[in-house]
Amino acid sequence: MSRKNSDNENISNSQNEENALWSIVGYLLSGLIIWGGIGWGLDRWLGTTYFVLAGMLLGAGASIYLVWLRFGRD
């Protein structure tokens, strides 16, 4: 009986780790897409070429910070 509970805990832990991994990927992609899109829109509106880069850098930095806040401070 103890072995069966141990197997269930291992499966549950691996699912939690997989869910955390997908959450991290989601944070990173959404930050790049949202802030990069805002930068692209500003570039189109103002006729410049550097806001998309600034937006993507801001999005990447903010995403990494959010991942650290959620998963890294244990």
PQR file of N, CA, C, O and H, with PARSE charges and radii, in Angstrom:
ATOM      1  N   MET A   1       0.823  -1.191   0.000 -0.4000 1.5000
ATOM      2  CA  MET A   1       0.000   0.000   0.000 -0.0000 2.0000
ATOM      3  C   MET A   1       0.865   1.252   0.000  0.5500 1.7000
ATOM      4  O   MET A   1       0.541   2.234  -0.667 -0.5500 1.4000
ATOM      5  N   SER A   2       1.970   1.219   0.751 -0.4000 1.5000
ATOM      6  CA  SER A   2       2.854   2.378   0.835 -0.0000 2.0000
ATOM      7  C   SER A   2       3.505   2.675  -0.505  0.5500 1.7000
ATOM      8  O   SER A   2       3.689   3.836  -0.871 -0.5500 1.4000
ATOM      9  H   SER A   2       2.233   0.421   1.293  0.4000 1.0000
ATOM     10  N   ARG A   3       3.853   1.616  -1.240 -0.4000 1.5000
ATOM     11  CA  ARG A   3       4.478   1.801  -2.553 -0.0000 2.0000
ATOM     12  C   ARG A   3       3.512   2.469  -3.518  0.5500 1.7000
ATOM     13  O   ARG A   3       3.926   3.305  -4.321 -0.5500 1.4000
ATOM     14  H   ARG A   3       3.704   0.673  -0.943  0.4000 1.0000
ATOM     15  N   LYS A   4       2.236   2.117  -3.455 -0.4000 1.5000
ATOM     16  CA  LYS A   4       1.234   2.714  -4.339 -0.0000 2.0000
ATOM     17  C   LYS A   4       1.088   4.200  -4.043  0.5500 1.7000
ATOM     18  O   LYS A   4       0.992   5.001  -4.973 -0.5500 1.4000
ATOM     19  H   LYS A   4       1.899   1.438  -2.803  0.4000 1.0000
ATOM     20  N   ASN A   5       1.070   4.584  -2.775 -0.4000 1.5000
ATOM     21  CA  ASN A   5       0.998   5.999  -2.408 -0.0000 2.0000
ATOM     22  C   ASN A   5       2.233   6.743  -2.875  0.5500 1.7000
ATOM     23  O   ASN A   5       2.146   7.887  -3.321 -0.5500 1.4000
ATOM     24  H   ASN A   5       1.149   3.934  -2.020  0.4000 1.0000
ATOM     25  N   SER A   6       3.392   6.088  -2.771 -0.4000 1.5000
ATOM     26  CA  SER A   6       4.646   6.695  -3.229 -0.0000 2.0000
ATOM     27  C   SER A   6       4.606   6.950  -4.735  0.5500 1.7000
ATOM     28  O   SER A   6       5.047   8.003  -5.197 -0.5500 1.4000
ATOM     29  H   SER A   6       3.462   5.159  -2.408  0.4000 1.0000
ATOM     30  N   ASP A   7       4.078   5.988  -5.503 -0.4000 1.5000
ATOM     31  CA  ASP A   7       3.962   6.165  -6.952 -0.0000 2.0000
ATOM     32  C   ASP A   7       3.008   7.301  -7.295  0.5500 1.7000
ATOM     33  O   ASP A   7       3.282   8.081  -8.208 -0.5500 1.4000
ATOM     34  H   ASP A   7       3.720   5.133  -5.127  0.4000 1.0000
ATOM     35  N   ASN A   8       1.909   7.406  -6.589 -0.4000 1.5000
ATOM     36  CA  ASN A   8       0.950   8.487  -6.829 -0.0000 2.0000
ATOM     37  C   ASN A   8       1.564   9.846  -6.514  0.5500 1.7000
ATOM     38  O   ASN A   8       1.313  10.819  -7.225 -0.5500 1.4000
ATOM     39  H   ASN A   8       1.686   6.773  -5.847  0.4000 1.0000
ATOM     40  N   GLU A   9       2.373   9.921  -5.447 -0.4000 1.5000
ATOM     41  CA  GLU A   9       3.037  11.176  -5.106 -0.0000 2.0000
ATOM     42  C   GLU A   9       4.047  11.566  -6.172  0.5500 1.7000
ATOM     43  O   GLU A   9       4.164  12.743  -6.513 -0.5500 1.4000
ATOM     44  H   GLU A   9       2.577   9.131  -4.870  0.4000 1.0000
ATOM     45  N   ASN A  10       4.780  10.587  -6.704 -0.4000 1.5000
ATOM     46  CA  ASN A  10       5.749  10.873  -7.763 -0.0000 2.0000
ATOM     47  C   ASN A  10       5.060  11.396  -9.010  0.5500 1.7000
ATOM     48  O   ASN A  10       5.543  12.335  -9.642 -0.5500 1.4000
ATOM     49  H   ASN A  10       4.685   9.631  -6.427  0.4000 1.0000
ATOM     50  N   ILE A  11       3.934  10.792  -9.366 -0.4000 1.5000
ATOM     51  CA  ILE A  11       3.178  11.244 -10.541 -0.0000 2.0000
ATOM     52  C   ILE A  11       2.641  12.644 -10.300  0.5500 1.7000
ATOM     53  O   ILE A  11       2.695  13.491 -11.191 -0.5500 1.4000
ATOM     54  H   ILE A  11       3.542  10.029  -8.852  0.4000 1.0000
ATOM     55  N   SER A  12       2.124  12.894  -9.104 -0.4000 1.5000
ATOM     56  CA  SER A  12       1.598  14.216  -8.772 -0.0000 2.0000
ATOM     57  C   SER A  12       2.697  15.268  -8.810  0.5500 1.7000
ATOM     58  O   SER A  12       2.477  16.365  -9.324 -0.5500 1.4000
ATOM     59  H   SER A  12       2.080  12.205  -8.380  0.4000 1.0000
ATOM     60  N   ASN A  13       3.881  14.955  -8.273 -0.4000 1.5000
ATOM     61  CA  ASN A  13       4.999  15.898  -8.291 -0.0000 2.0000
ATOM     62  C   ASN A  13       5.452  16.195  -9.711  0.5500 1.7000
ATOM     63  O   ASN A  13       5.741  17.346 -10.038 -0.5500 1.4000
ATOM     64  H   ASN A  13       4.059  14.065  -7.856  0.4000 1.0000
ATOM     65  N   SER A  14       5.518  15.177 -10.559 -0.4000 1.5000
ATOM     66  CA  SER A  14       5.954  15.412 -11.938 -0.0000 2.0000
ATOM     67  C   SER A  14       4.927  16.243 -12.694  0.5500 1.7000
ATOM     68  O   SER A  14       5.301  17.055 -13.540 -0.5500 1.4000
ATOM     69  H   SER A  14       5.283  14.242 -10.293  0.4000 1.0000
ATOM     70  N   GLN A  15       3.642  16.057 -12.409 -0.4000 1.5000
ATOM     71  CA  GLN A  15       2.614  16.887 -13.051 -0.0000 2.0000
ATOM     72  C   GLN A  15       2.714  18.330 -12.580  0.5500 1.7000
ATOM     73  O   GLN A  15       2.544  19.253 -13.376 -0.5500 1.4000
ATOM     74  H   GLN A  15       3.338  15.397 -11.721  0.4000 1.0000
ATOM     75  N   ASN A  16       2.985  18.534 -11.302 -0.4000 1.5000
ATOM     76  CA  ASN A  16       3.145  19.892 -10.787 -0.0000 2.0000
ATOM     77  C   ASN A  16       4.345  20.582 -11.423  0.5500 1.7000
ATOM     78  O   ASN A  16       4.277  21.765 -11.759 -0.5500 1.4000
ATOM     79  H   ASN A  16       3.124  17.784 -10.656  0.4000 1.0000
ATOM     80  N   GLU A  17       5.448  19.844 -11.591 -0.4000 1.5000
ATOM     81  CA  GLU A  17       6.631  20.412 -12.230 -0.0000 2.0000
ATOM     82  C   GLU A  17       6.361  20.737 -13.694  0.5500 1.7000
ATOM     83  O   GLU A  17       6.821  21.760 -14.200 -0.5500 1.4000
ATOM     84  H   GLU A  17       5.502  18.883 -11.318  0.4000 1.0000
ATOM     85  N   GLU A  18       5.618  19.872 -14.371 -0.4000 1.5000
ATOM     86  CA  GLU A  18       5.276  20.131 -15.770 -0.0000 2.0000
ATOM     87  C   GLU A  18       4.363  21.350 -15.892  0.5500 1.7000
ATOM     88  O   GLU A  18       4.532  22.163 -16.800 -0.5500 1.4000
ATOM     89  H   GLU A  18       5.243  19.041 -13.959  0.4000 1.0000
ATOM     90  N   ASN A  19       3.411  21.477 -14.994 -0.4000 1.5000
ATOM     91  CA  ASN A  19       2.530  22.646 -15.009 -0.0000 2.0000
ATOM     92  C   ASN A  19       3.310  23.928 -14.735  0.5500 1.7000
ATOM     93  O   ASN A  19       3.042  24.965 -15.341 -0.5500 1.4000
ATOM     94  H   ASN A  19       3.274  20.816 -14.256  0.4000 1.0000
ATOM     95  N   ALA A  20       4.278  23.853 -13.819 -0.4000 1.5000
ATOM     96  CA  ALA A  20       5.110  25.021 -13.531 -0.0000 2.0000
ATOM     97  C   ALA A  20       5.934  25.400 -14.757  0.5500 1.7000
ATOM     98  O   ALA A  20       6.090  26.581 -15.066 -0.5500 1.4000
ATOM     99  H   ALA A  20       4.496  23.011 -13.327  0.4000 1.0000
ATOM    100  N   LEU A  21       6.458  24.398 -15.448 -0.4000 1.5000
ATOM    101  CA  LEU A  21       7.240  24.662 -16.654 -0.0000 2.0000
ATOM    102  C   LEU A  21       6.400  25.376 -17.708  0.5500 1.7000
ATOM    103  O   LEU A  21       6.860  26.342 -18.317 -0.5500 1.4000
ATOM    104  H   LEU A  21       6.331  23.439 -15.197  0.4000 1.0000
ATOM    105  N   TRP A  22       5.188  24.916 -17.926 -0.4000 1.5000
ATOM    106  CA  TRP A  22       4.324  25.558 -18.922 -0.0000 2.0000
ATOM    107  C   TRP A  22       3.924  26.971 -18.485  0.5500 1.7000
ATOM    108  O   TRP A  22       3.761  27.858 -19.324 -0.5500 1.4000
ATOM    109  H   TRP A  22       4.814  24.131 -17.432  0.4000 1.0000
ATOM    110  N   SER A  23       3.770  27.177 -17.197 -0.4000 1.5000
ATOM    111  CA  SER A  23       3.484  28.527 -16.708 -0.0000 2.0000
ATOM    112  C   SER A  23       4.650  29.465 -16.987  0.5500 1.7000
ATOM    113  O   SER A  23       4.445  30.610 -17.390 -0.5500 1.4000
ATOM    114  H   SER A  23       3.902  26.457 -16.516  0.4000 1.0000
ATOM    115  N   ILE A  24       5.871  28.984 -16.776 -0.4000 1.5000
ATOM    116  CA  ILE A  24       7.055  29.795 -17.047 -0.0000 2.0000
ATOM    117  C   ILE A  24       7.149  30.143 -18.520  0.5500 1.7000
ATOM    118  O   ILE A  24       7.418  31.292 -18.872 -0.5500 1.4000
ATOM    119  H   ILE A  24       6.038  28.054 -16.449  0.4000 1.0000
ATOM    120  N   VAL A  25       6.929  29.156 -19.389 -0.4000 1.5000
ATOM    121  CA  VAL A  25       6.954  29.406 -20.833 -0.0000 2.0000
ATOM    122  C   VAL A  25       5.883  30.424 -21.209  0.5500 1.7000
ATOM    123  O   VAL A  25       6.126  31.315 -22.023 -0.5500 1.4000
ATOM    124  H   VAL A  25       6.710  28.223 -19.103  0.4000 1.0000
ATOM    125  N   GLY A  26       4.713  30.291 -20.622 -0.4000 1.5000
ATOM    126  CA  GLY A  26       3.634  31.237 -20.892 -0.0000 2.0000
ATOM    127  C   GLY A  26       3.976  32.652 -20.479  0.5500 1.7000
ATOM    128  O   GLY A  26       3.701  33.601 -21.214 -0.5500 1.4000
ATOM    129  H   GLY A  26       4.516  29.567 -19.960  0.4000 1.0000
ATOM    130  N   TYR A  27       4.581  32.804 -19.293 -0.4000 1.5000
ATOM    131  CA  TYR A  27       5.007  34.131 -18.842 -0.0000 2.0000
ATOM    132  C   TYR A  27       6.010  34.744 -19.818  0.5500 1.7000
ATOM    133  O   TYR A  27       5.878  35.903 -20.211 -0.5500 1.4000
ATOM    134  H   TYR A  27       4.805  32.033 -18.696  0.4000 1.0000
ATOM    135  N   LEU A  28       7.011  33.956 -20.203 -0.4000 1.5000
ATOM    136  CA  LEU A  28       8.066  34.486 -21.073 -0.0000 2.0000
ATOM    137  C   LEU A  28       7.524  34.871 -22.447  0.5500 1.7000
ATOM    138  O   LEU A  28       7.850  35.939 -22.965 -0.5500 1.4000
ATOM    139  H   LEU A  28       7.118  33.015 -19.883  0.4000 1.0000
ATOM    140  N   LEU A  29       6.709  34.017 -23.031 -0.4000 1.5000
ATOM    141  CA  LEU A  29       6.160  34.328 -24.355 -0.0000 2.0000
ATOM    142  C   LEU A  29       5.186  35.501 -24.309  0.5500 1.7000
ATOM    143  O   LEU A  29       5.215  36.371 -25.179 -0.5500 1.4000
ATOM    144  H   LEU A  29       6.445  33.150 -22.611  0.4000 1.0000
ATOM    145  N   SER A  30       4.337  35.525 -23.309 -0.4000 1.5000
ATOM    146  CA  SER A  30       3.356  36.612 -23.259 -0.0000 2.0000
ATOM    147  C   SER A  30       4.020  37.960 -23.036  0.5500 1.7000
ATOM    148  O   SER A  30       3.581  38.962 -23.600 -0.5500 1.4000
ATOM    149  H   SER A  30       4.313  34.818 -22.601  0.4000 1.0000
ATOM    150  N   GLY A  31       5.070  38.002 -22.224 -0.4000 1.5000
ATOM    151  CA  GLY A  31       5.784  39.265 -22.026 -0.0000 2.0000
ATOM    152  C   GLY A  31       6.399  39.773 -23.315  0.5500 1.7000
ATOM    153  O   GLY A  31       6.295  40.956 -23.640 -0.5500 1.4000
ATOM    154  H   GLY A  31       5.427  37.188 -21.766  0.4000 1.0000
ATOM    155  N   LEU A  32       7.043  38.869 -24.051 -0.4000 1.5000
ATOM    156  CA  LEU A  32       7.649  39.270 -25.319 -0.0000 2.0000
ATOM    157  C   LEU A  32       6.595  39.710 -26.334  0.5500 1.7000
ATOM    158  O   LEU A  32       6.770  40.717 -27.019 -0.5500 1.4000
ATOM    159  H   LEU A  32       7.127  37.908 -23.787  0.4000 1.0000
ATOM    160  N   ILE A  33       5.518  38.962 -26.426 -0.4000 1.5000
ATOM    161  CA  ILE A  33       4.484  39.270 -27.427 -0.0000 2.0000
ATOM    162  C   ILE A  33       3.761  40.571 -27.082  0.5500 1.7000
ATOM    163  O   ILE A  33       3.571  41.422 -27.951 -0.5500 1.4000
ATOM    164  H   ILE A  33       5.376  38.143 -25.869  0.4000 1.0000
ATOM    165  N   ILE A  34       3.360  40.730 -25.829 -0.4000 1.5000
ATOM    166  CA  ILE A  34       2.587  41.920 -25.449 -0.0000 2.0000
ATOM    167  C   ILE A  34       3.439  43.178 -25.562  0.5500 1.7000
ATOM    168  O   ILE A  34       3.054  44.128 -26.244 -0.5500 1.4000
ATOM    169  H   ILE A  34       3.515  40.039 -25.123  0.4000 1.0000
ATOM    170  N   TRP A  35       4.598  43.192 -24.899 -0.4000 1.5000
ATOM    171  CA  TRP A  35       5.426  44.402 -24.902 -0.0000 2.0000
ATOM    172  C   TRP A  35       6.086  44.627 -26.255  0.5500 1.7000
ATOM    173  O   TRP A  35       6.276  45.770 -26.670 -0.5500 1.4000
ATOM    174  H   TRP A  35       4.911  42.420 -24.345  0.4000 1.0000
ATOM    175  N   GLY A  36       6.436  43.548 -26.945 -0.4000 1.5000
ATOM    176  CA  GLY A  36       6.937  43.706 -28.311 -0.0000 2.0000
ATOM    177  C   GLY A  36       5.868  44.272 -29.230  0.5500 1.7000
ATOM    178  O   GLY A  36       6.162  45.094 -30.097 -0.5500 1.4000
ATOM    179  H   GLY A  36       6.282  42.619 -26.608  0.4000 1.0000
ATOM    180  N   GLY A  37       4.629  43.835 -29.042 -0.4000 1.5000
ATOM    181  CA  GLY A  37       3.519  44.367 -29.829 -0.0000 2.0000
ATOM    182  C   GLY A  37       3.252  45.836 -29.536  0.5500 1.7000
ATOM    183  O   GLY A  37       2.951  46.611 -30.443 -0.5500 1.4000
ATOM    184  H   GLY A  37       4.390  43.167 -28.338  0.4000 1.0000
ATOM    185  N   ILE A  38       3.361  46.214 -28.279 -0.4000 1.5000
ATOM    186  CA  ILE A  38       3.199  47.626 -27.928 -0.0000 2.0000
ATOM    187  C   ILE A  38       4.307  48.446 -28.582  0.5500 1.7000
ATOM    188  O   ILE A  38       4.052  49.518 -29.130 -0.5500 1.4000
ATOM    189  H   ILE A  38       3.605  45.584 -27.541  0.4000 1.0000
ATOM    190  N   GLY A  39       5.538  47.938 -28.525 -0.4000 1.5000
ATOM    191  CA  GLY A  39       6.655  48.629 -29.171 -0.0000 2.0000
ATOM    192  C   GLY A  39       6.476  48.724 -30.675  0.5500 1.7000
ATOM    193  O   GLY A  39       6.776  49.757 -31.273 -0.5500 1.4000
ATOM    194  H   GLY A  39       5.746  47.066 -28.080  0.4000 1.0000
ATOM    195  N   TRP A  40       5.986  47.651 -31.293 -0.4000 1.5000
ATOM    196  CA  TRP A  40       5.732  47.655 -32.732 -0.0000 2.0000
ATOM    197  C   TRP A  40       4.670  48.696 -33.075  0.5500 1.7000
ATOM    198  O   TRP A  40       4.807  49.433 -34.051 -0.5500 1.4000
ATOM    199  H   TRP A  40       5.743  46.812 -30.807  0.4000 1.0000
ATOM    200  N   GLY A  41       3.611  48.753 -32.266 -0.4000 1.5000
ATOM    201  CA  GLY A  41       2.566  49.746 -32.502 -0.0000 2.0000
ATOM    202  C   GLY A  41       3.086  51.172 -32.373  0.5500 1.7000
ATOM    203  O   GLY A  41       2.728  52.041 -33.168 -0.5500 1.4000
ATOM    204  H   GLY A  41       3.499  48.155 -31.473  0.4000 1.0000
ATOM    205  N   LEU A  42       3.921  51.410 -31.381 -0.4000 1.5000
ATOM    206  CA  LEU A  42       4.517  52.739 -31.232 -0.0000 2.0000
ATOM    207  C   LEU A  42       5.430  53.059 -32.423  0.5500 1.7000
ATOM    208  O   LEU A  42       5.453  54.192 -32.903 -0.5500 1.4000
ATOM    209  H   LEU A  42       4.212  50.703 -30.736  0.4000 1.0000
ATOM    210  N   ASP A  43       6.177  52.062 -32.893 -0.4000 1.5000
ATOM    211  CA  ASP A  43       7.026  52.276 -34.071 -0.0000 2.0000
ATOM    212  C   ASP A  43       6.200  52.653 -35.293  0.5500 1.7000
ATOM    213  O   ASP A  43       6.560  53.563 -36.039 -0.5500 1.4000
ATOM    214  H   ASP A  43       6.159  51.142 -32.503  0.4000 1.0000
ATOM    215  N   ARG A  44       5.108  51.956 -35.489 -0.4000 1.5000
ATOM    216  CA  ARG A  44       4.245  52.257 -36.642 -0.0000 2.0000
ATOM    217  C   ARG A  44       3.614  53.643 -36.510  0.5500 1.7000
ATOM    218  O   ARG A  44       3.501  54.377 -37.491 -0.5500 1.4000
ATOM    219  H   ARG A  44       4.816  51.216 -34.882  0.4000 1.0000
ATOM    220  N   TRP A  45       3.215  53.986 -35.320 -0.4000 1.5000
ATOM    221  CA  TRP A  45       2.530  55.253 -35.077 -0.0000 2.0000
ATOM    222  C   TRP A  45       3.487  56.436 -35.186  0.5500 1.7000
ATOM    223  O   TRP A  45       3.143  57.464 -35.770 -0.5500 1.4000
ATOM    224  H   TRP A  45       3.306  53.390 -34.522  0.4000 1.0000
ATOM    225  N   LEU A  46       4.690  56.292 -34.623 -0.4000 1.5000
ATOM    226  CA  LEU A  46       5.638  57.402 -34.577 -0.0000 2.0000
ATOM    227  C   LEU A  46       6.646  57.389 -35.724  0.5500 1.7000
ATOM    228  O   LEU A  46       7.397  58.350 -35.893 -0.5500 1.4000
ATOM    229  H   LEU A  46       4.969  55.457 -34.149  0.4000 1.0000
ATOM    230  N   GLY A  47       6.673  56.316 -36.514 -0.4000 1.5000
ATOM    231  CA  GLY A  47       7.601  56.229 -37.634 -0.0000 2.0000
ATOM    232  C   GLY A  47       9.044  55.978 -37.214  0.5500 1.7000
ATOM    233  O   GLY A  47       9.973  56.402 -37.902 -0.5500 1.4000
ATOM    234  H   GLY A  47       6.063  55.535 -36.377  0.4000 1.0000
ATOM    235  N   THR A  48       9.237  55.297 -36.099 -0.4000 1.5000
ATOM    236  CA  THR A  48      10.579  54.990 -35.615 -0.0000 2.0000
ATOM    237  C   THR A  48      10.873  53.510 -35.815  0.5500 1.7000
ATOM    238  O   THR A  48      10.045  52.770 -36.347 -0.5500 1.4000
ATOM    239  H   THR A  48       8.482  54.952 -35.541  0.4000 1.0000
ATOM    240  N   THR A  49      12.073  53.080 -35.379 -0.4000 1.5000
ATOM    241  CA  THR A  49      12.428  51.671 -35.543 -0.0000 2.0000
ATOM    242  C   THR A  49      12.971  51.031 -34.273  0.5500 1.7000
ATOM    243  O   THR A  49      13.390  49.874 -34.315 -0.5500 1.4000
ATOM    244  H   THR A  49      12.745  53.682 -34.947  0.4000 1.0000
ATOM    245  N   TYR A  50      12.982  51.727 -33.161 -0.4000 1.5000
ATOM    246  CA  TYR A  50      13.641  51.198 -31.974 -0.0000 2.0000
ATOM    247  C   TYR A  50      12.680  50.817 -30.847  0.5500 1.7000
ATOM    248  O   TYR A  50      13.109  50.161 -29.898 -0.5500 1.4000
ATOM    249  H   TYR A  50      12.642  52.666 -33.126  0.4000 1.0000
ATOM    250  N   PHE A  51      11.438  51.186 -30.905 -0.4000 1.5000
ATOM    251  CA  PHE A  51      10.519  50.863 -29.816 -0.0000 2.0000
ATOM    252  C   PHE A  51      10.218  49.368 -29.728  0.5500 1.7000
ATOM    253  O   PHE A  51       9.968  48.851 -28.639 -0.5500 1.4000
ATOM    254  H   PHE A  51      11.090  51.719 -31.676  0.4000 1.0000
ATOM    255  N   VAL A  52      10.238  48.674 -30.859 -0.4000 1.5000
ATOM    256  CA  VAL A  52       9.980  47.235 -30.807 -0.0000 2.0000
ATOM    257  C   VAL A  52      11.089  46.524 -30.030  0.5500 1.7000
ATOM    258  O   VAL A  52      10.812  45.604 -29.259 -0.5500 1.4000
ATOM    259  H   VAL A  52      10.441  49.094 -31.744  0.4000 1.0000
ATOM    260  N   LEU A  53      12.326  46.938 -30.223 -0.4000 1.5000
ATOM    261  CA  LEU A  53      13.433  46.354 -29.465 -0.0000 2.0000
ATOM    262  C   LEU A  53      13.307  46.688 -27.984  0.5500 1.7000
ATOM    263  O   LEU A  53      13.482  45.820 -27.128 -0.5500 1.4000
ATOM    264  H   LEU A  53      12.551  47.685 -30.849  0.4000 1.0000
ATOM    265  N   ALA A  54      13.002  47.947 -27.684 -0.4000 1.5000
ATOM    266  CA  ALA A  54      12.831  48.350 -26.286 -0.0000 2.0000
ATOM    267  C   ALA A  54      11.667  47.595 -25.640  0.5500 1.7000
ATOM    268  O   ALA A  54      11.757  47.179 -24.485 -0.5500 1.4000
ATOM    269  H   ALA A  54      12.859  48.652 -28.378  0.4000 1.0000
ATOM    270  N   GLY A  55      10.585  47.423 -26.384 -0.4000 1.5000
ATOM    271  CA  GLY A  55       9.434  46.692 -25.860 -0.0000 2.0000
ATOM    272  C   GLY A  55       9.752  45.230 -25.591  0.5500 1.7000
ATOM    273  O   GLY A  55       9.323  44.674 -24.580 -0.5500 1.4000
ATOM    274  H   GLY A  55      10.512  47.762 -27.322  0.4000 1.0000
ATOM    275  N   MET A  56      10.505  44.605 -26.496 -0.4000 1.5000
ATOM    276  CA  MET A  56      10.859  43.201 -26.286 -0.0000 2.0000
ATOM    277  C   MET A  56      11.822  43.038 -25.107  0.5500 1.7000
ATOM    278  O   MET A  56      11.719  42.079 -24.342 -0.5500 1.4000
ATOM    279  H   MET A  56      10.854  45.056 -27.317  0.4000 1.0000
ATOM    280  N   LEU A  57      12.750  43.974 -24.967 -0.4000 1.5000
ATOM    281  CA  LEU A  57      13.654  43.911 -23.815 -0.0000 2.0000
ATOM    282  C   LEU A  57      12.895  44.129 -22.504  0.5500 1.7000
ATOM    283  O   LEU A  57      13.133  43.436 -21.515 -0.5500 1.4000
ATOM    284  H   LEU A  57      12.834  44.753 -25.588  0.4000 1.0000
ATOM    285  N   LEU A  58      11.993  45.087 -22.512 -0.4000 1.5000
ATOM    286  CA  LEU A  58      11.163  45.332 -21.333 -0.0000 2.0000
ATOM    287  C   LEU A  58      10.299  44.107 -21.014  0.5500 1.7000
ATOM    288  O   LEU A  58      10.179  43.707 -19.856 -0.5500 1.4000
ATOM    289  H   LEU A  58      11.800  45.650 -23.316  0.4000 1.0000
ATOM    290  N   GLY A  59       9.704  43.521 -22.046 -0.4000 1.5000
ATOM    291  CA  GLY A  59       8.873  42.337 -21.846 -0.0000 2.0000
ATOM    292  C   GLY A  59       9.662  41.156 -21.317  0.5500 1.7000
ATOM    293  O   GLY A  59       9.194  40.441 -20.431 -0.5500 1.4000
ATOM    294  H   GLY A  59       9.802  43.846 -22.987  0.4000 1.0000
ATOM    295  N   ALA A  60      10.868  40.943 -21.858 -0.4000 1.5000
ATOM    296  CA  ALA A  60      11.698  39.842 -21.375 -0.0000 2.0000
ATOM    297  C   ALA A  60      12.105  40.072 -19.922  0.5500 1.7000
ATOM    298  O   ALA A  60      12.038  39.155 -19.104 -0.5500 1.4000
ATOM    299  H   ALA A  60      11.248  41.524 -22.578  0.4000 1.0000
ATOM    300  N   GLY A  61      12.523  41.285 -19.604 -0.4000 1.5000
ATOM    301  CA  GLY A  61      12.918  41.589 -18.230 -0.0000 2.0000
ATOM    302  C   GLY A  61      11.771  41.445 -17.252  0.5500 1.7000
ATOM    303  O   GLY A  61      11.930  40.870 -16.175 -0.5500 1.4000
ATOM    304  H   GLY A  61      12.578  42.030 -20.269  0.4000 1.0000
ATOM    305  N   ALA A  62      10.618  41.965 -17.626 -0.4000 1.5000
ATOM    306  CA  ALA A  62       9.452  41.872 -16.743 -0.0000 2.0000
ATOM    307  C   ALA A  62       9.003  40.428 -16.575  0.5500 1.7000
ATOM    308  O   ALA A  62       8.592  40.028 -15.486 -0.5500 1.4000
ATOM    309  H   ALA A  62      10.488  42.431 -18.501  0.4000 1.0000
ATOM    310  N   SER A  63       9.080  39.646 -17.642 -0.4000 1.5000
ATOM    311  CA  SER A  63       8.691  38.237 -17.559 -0.0000 2.0000
ATOM    312  C   SER A  63       9.621  37.455 -16.649  0.5500 1.7000
ATOM    313  O   SER A  63       9.170  36.655 -15.830 -0.5500 1.4000
ATOM    314  H   SER A  63       9.414  39.970 -18.527  0.4000 1.0000
ATOM    315  N   ILE A  64      10.912  37.685 -16.792 -0.4000 1.5000
ATOM    316  CA  ILE A  64      11.877  36.988 -15.933 -0.0000 2.0000
ATOM    317  C   ILE A  64      11.656  37.389 -14.468  0.5500 1.7000
ATOM    318  O   ILE A  64      11.747  36.547 -13.574 -0.5500 1.4000
ATOM    319  H   ILE A  64      11.279  38.335 -17.457  0.4000 1.0000
ATOM    320  N   TYR A  65      11.371  38.654 -14.226 -0.4000 1.5000
ATOM    321  CA  TYR A  65      11.092  39.106 -12.866 -0.0000 2.0000
ATOM    322  C   TYR A  65       9.836  38.437 -12.310  0.5500 1.7000
ATOM    323  O   TYR A  65       9.830  38.014 -11.154 -0.5500 1.4000
ATOM    324  H   TYR A  65      11.297  39.338 -14.952  0.4000 1.0000
ATOM    325  N   LEU A  66       8.778  38.333 -13.108 -0.4000 1.5000
ATOM    326  CA  LEU A  66       7.552  37.680 -12.645 -0.0000 2.0000
ATOM    327  C   LEU A  66       7.773  36.197 -12.376  0.5500 1.7000
ATOM    328  O   LEU A  66       7.233  35.654 -11.412 -0.5500 1.4000
ATOM    329  H   LEU A  66       8.784  38.677 -14.047  0.4000 1.0000
ATOM    330  N   VAL A  67       8.565  35.539 -13.221 -0.4000 1.5000
ATOM    331  CA  VAL A  67       8.882  34.125 -12.984 -0.0000 2.0000
ATOM    332  C   VAL A  67       9.648  33.986 -11.676  0.5500 1.7000
ATOM    333  O   VAL A  67       9.381  33.077 -10.891 -0.5500 1.4000
ATOM    334  H   VAL A  67       9.004  35.980 -14.004  0.4000 1.0000
ATOM    335  N   TRP A  68      10.594  34.881 -11.441 -0.4000 1.5000
ATOM    336  CA  TRP A  68      11.353  34.828 -10.188 -0.0000 2.0000
ATOM    337  C   TRP A  68      10.435  35.060  -8.995  0.5500 1.7000
ATOM    338  O   TRP A  68      10.562  34.379  -7.978 -0.5500 1.4000
ATOM    339  H   TRP A  68      10.810  35.620 -12.079  0.4000 1.0000
ATOM    340  N   LEU A  69       9.510  36.013  -9.107 -0.4000 1.5000
ATOM    341  CA  LEU A  69       8.586  36.265  -8.004 -0.0000 2.0000
ATOM    342  C   LEU A  69       7.723  35.051  -7.694  0.5500 1.7000
ATOM    343  O   LEU A  69       7.484  34.732  -6.530 -0.5500 1.4000
ATOM    344  H   LEU A  69       9.407  36.567  -9.933  0.4000 1.0000
ATOM    345  N   ARG A  70       7.260  34.380  -8.732 -0.4000 1.5000
ATOM    346  CA  ARG A  70       6.335  33.280  -8.529 -0.0000 2.0000
ATOM    347  C   ARG A  70       7.034  31.982  -8.157  0.5500 1.7000
ATOM    348  O   ARG A  70       6.554  31.259  -7.283 -0.5500 1.4000
ATOM    349  H   ARG A  70       7.454  34.640  -9.678  0.4000 1.0000
ATOM    350  N   PHE A  71       8.155  31.666  -8.797 -0.4000 1.5000
ATOM    351  CA  PHE A  71       8.758  30.351  -8.625 -0.0000 2.0000
ATOM    352  C   PHE A  71      10.128  30.363  -7.964  0.5500 1.7000
ATOM    353  O   PHE A  71      10.580  29.314  -7.504 -0.5500 1.4000
ATOM    354  H   PHE A  71       8.545  32.253  -9.506  0.4000 1.0000
ATOM    355  N   GLY A  72      10.797  31.486  -7.895 -0.4000 1.5000
ATOM    356  CA  GLY A  72      12.179  31.486  -7.460 -0.0000 2.0000
ATOM    357  C   GLY A  72      12.430  31.853  -6.022  0.5500 1.7000
ATOM    358  O   GLY A  72      13.553  31.698  -5.543 -0.5500 1.4000
ATOM    359  H   GLY A  72      10.430  32.338  -8.268  0.4000 1.0000
ATOM    360  N   ARG A  73      11.439  32.330  -5.319 -0.4000 1.5000
ATOM    361  CA  ARG A  73      11.660  32.825  -3.964 -0.0000 2.0000
ATOM    362  C   ARG A  73      11.297  31.794  -2.890  0.5500 1.7000
ATOM    363  O   ARG A  73      10.859  32.180  -1.806 -0.5500 1.4000
ATOM    364  H   ARG A  73      10.526  32.455  -5.708  0.4000 1.0000
ATOM    365  N   ASP A  74      11.458  30.552  -3.147 -0.4000 1.5000
ATOM    366  CA  ASP A  74      11.082  29.519  -2.164 -0.0000 2.0000
ATOM    367  C   ASP A  74      12.039  29.352  -1.075  0.5500 1.7000
ATOM    368  O   ASP A  74      11.831  28.517  -0.194 -0.5500 1.4000
ATOM    369  H   ASP A  74      11.814  30.238  -4.027  0.4000 1.0000
TER
END
